[in-house]
Amino acid sequence: MRIEKRLSTTFKQFAASGKSGGIVLIACTAASLALANSPMGSAWLGFWQQYVAGLSIEHWVNDALMAVFFLLIGLELERELQNGELSDPRNAILPIVAAAGGIAIPALIHFMLNRASPTQAGIGIPMATDIAFALGVLALLGSRVPASLKIFLTALAVMDDLGAIIVIAVFYTAELSWSYLGGALAVFAGLLAMNRLLRVMSLWPYLLGGALLWFLMLKSGVHATIAGVLLAFTIPFSSLEDDVASPSHRLEAVLHKPVAFLILPVFALANTGIVIGAGWAQDLLSQNSLGILIGLVLGKPAGIVLFSLAAVMLGLCRLPLDLAWRHVLGAGLLGGIGFTMSIFITNLAFTGQADVINGSKMAILLASLVAGMIGFAWLKFLGAPLPSDPDTDTLDFDDAPLRVGRQQR
């Protein structure tokens, strides 16, 4: 039996910005690599280390601008939990289990290769999926892939990012200042009270409180970008799809383009200035680089497929009717595009270790490129719905009313 399901305007904006933003991100990465390895390399890399108001420009990008990116991720997660794929427990189980596999297996691979070594701290690097790049690649395929694959990959990537956020908060926290952390939690509680008790619907009080929350979180030792996620869950949200009056919906709609076309490109410029020296090939054979490469390219799809298969075999959930296992594998391959989140975790894992960071970023770029190309080719040639599939409805991001074949359970 079919049920109707619409992709919200917010979802389509999110996907469309990812598609175009991914192209800009690639261009900025190429430009940063070229500049770092040109005669201007020293000046280019030195620019990001200049201090402004007590922090380096790179630090401002990674701690302040990226907090806005995490705010958008938090808003997207809230939307998925309220009225998206994760709002129905029956539908949420599959992407949640798949994301867990996509986190656990790559982390295990890295840990086995780097156990008890100085690079063991990089265990979180291959856990991450770059949601913008992964959706951007999938969007290039248009209606050649089933509708549910786009929804499944979005839910999986959002849960994957949530896992990465938890890893950052728990395992990559510097010395903890309990007084500042207590202040941050007090501000968070105050913002929640503004929403739940006072029903303040203006955005400005939340944004001003969010700025204070960010400052206190920065001083606490917990990575400041976590403030973006916490702020997202304090902003009033409407459970009605496409409710343009909802502060959460309005803010998410405003943030799509700045994040895709400004914040993430600037992050790429600041963090992908990798100097490719004479021993670059040898660096890719280090235990840490191999853990990243194997974890992202092989571990991600293996974890996503195996955990999904186990969940279905145990009767915890079913595949959407227009998906086959080859589509799940395709989503797993695209999950190996780590890029933004993997680079972000690299900077936290190896603070002050320039050579290790450089080698890690090179492995991330290579792994993301390989995963993206293989995932795109796999779905291009094998992702089209077949007459033998239980359901062959397809849908492009720009379609109007949408149907996703799904069996009622």
Secondary structure, DSSP 8 states (H G I E B T S, - for coil): ---B----HHHHHHHHHHHHHHHHHHHHHHHHHHHHTSTTHHHHHHHTT-EETTEEHHHHIIIIIHHHHHHHHHHHHHHHHHHSTTSSHHHHHHHHHHHHHHHHHHHHHHHHHHTTSTTGGGGGGGG---HHHHHHHHHHTGGGSBHHHHHHHHHHHHHHHHHHHHHHHHHS--S--HHHHHHHHHHHHHHHHHHHTS----SHHHHHHHHHHHHHHHHHSS-TTHHHHHHHTTS---SSTT-TTSHHHHHHHHHHHHIIIIIHHHHHHHH------TTHHHHTTSHHHHHHHHIIIIIHHHHHHHHHHHHHHTTS----TT--HHHHHHHHHHHT--HHHHHHHHHHHTTT-HHHHHHHHHHHHHHHHHHHHHHHHHHHHH-S--TTSS---B--TT-SS-B------
